[in-house]
Every structure is written in structure tokens, then in C-alpha cells.
């Protein structure tokens, strides 16, 4: 714990609370401000899963990516402040600086439902199982002709 601060010793419900995770396959961008406000770097990412408190995604490369940045989910008009908690290869897990609200999470999941290709869901044991087939885009349209 040589690198710890006084804040790492204070318990916080924000970091202990668990949220329901949703498997999505939606595009996003990461925006990082360089030290000393020296510039902004933007790179693309592919969302893997998201919850109210954090997300997992993959990037092309993690070279030069800082530990804190903004996540923008394509199709939304908000940026989410992120603190990285795990990095393995091109996969990154982050915790949101502030928990996102239910309506914004619902908007992201709905975007993926209509545009994404995610067809598996993570179970409580950590394994992936196939989801039910996608529903038709036109609700109420009956093919019983």
C-alpha cells in the first residue's frame, strides 16, 4: 500500500455497490486530456458491457492512454467520467466517477438493442449464455397471412 492515499482507506458505498450489468456491442469514443492541458486525444472503443457504476470495453491500443478519461457512447449526447480499474491487453474495465442514472442507462441499452450485435448475456457465475433471438423491429406486425 505504498501508493495508497488517505482516500483509499475511507469506505465508500459508491465503490462497494454492485449494479446490474448489460452485455452490449456498441461503439464509443474515449477522450483524454493530456497533462497540463496539452491537448486532447480521442480514440475509438467497442463496448462489451455496461452498468450504472462502470463499463468494460476494448480498444485498438492502450499505448498512451491515461487512467482517467471521458467515455462517449455513440448516439448519446453525454460524456461519462471514468477511472480505470483493470487493463488486460486491449480490454479495459472502468468505474464511473459518478453513477449514471437509470434513464441514461436505459437509453444506451435501447440504442444497442436496435443497432448492436450483442447476442450473449453474462450470468451470475461469470459464464456467457446465448440470449433469446432478437425481436422484430416492427411490433404488432403479424405474419399470419
Secondary structure as the mmCIF struct_conf table of DSSP 4:
data_model
#
loop_
_struct_conf.conf_type_id
_struct_conf.id
_struct_conf.beg_label_comp_id
_struct_conf.beg_label_asym_id
_struct_conf.beg_label_seq_id
_struct_conf.end_label_comp_id
_struct_conf.end_label_asym_id
_struct_conf.end_label_seq_id
TURN_TY1_P TURN_TY1_P1 UNK A 2 UNK A 3
HELX_RH_3T_P HELX_RH_3T_P1 UNK A 6 UNK A 9
BEND BEND1 UNK A 10 UNK A 10
HELX_RH_AL_P HELX_RH_AL_P1 UNK A 13 UNK A 16
STRN STRN1 UNK A 22 UNK A 23
STRN STRN2 UNK A 27 UNK A 33
HELX_LH_PP_P HELX_LH_PP_P1 UNK A 34 UNK A 34
HELX_RH_3T_P HELX_RH_3T_P2 UNK A 35 UNK A 37
STRN STRN3 UNK A 40 UNK A 50
BEND BEND2 UNK A 52 UNK A 53
STRN STRN4 UNK A 54 UNK A 59
BEND BEND3 UNK A 60 UNK A 60
TURN_TY1_P TURN_TY1_P2 UNK A 63 UNK A 64
BEND BEND4 UNK A 67 UNK A 67
STRN STRN5 UNK A 68 UNK A 73
TURN_TY1_P TURN_TY1_P3 UNK A 74 UNK A 75
BEND BEND5 UNK A 76 UNK A 77
STRN STRN6 UNK A 79 UNK A 88
TURN_TY1_P TURN_TY1_P4 UNK A 89 UNK A 90
STRN STRN7 UNK A 91 UNK A 96
BEND BEND6 UNK A 97 UNK A 98
HELX_LH_PP_P HELX_LH_PP_P2 UNK A 99 UNK A 101
HELX_RH_AL_P HELX_RH_AL_P2 UNK A 102 UNK A 115
STRN STRN8 UNK A 120 UNK A 122
TURN_TY1_P TURN_TY1_P5 UNK A 124 UNK A 125
BEND BEND7 UNK A 126 UNK A 126
STRN STRN9 UNK A 128 UNK A 130
HELX_LH_PP_P HELX_LH_PP_P3 UNK A 131 UNK A 136
BEND BEND8 UNK A 137 UNK A 138
TURN_TY1_P TURN_TY1_P6 UNK A 139 UNK A 140
#
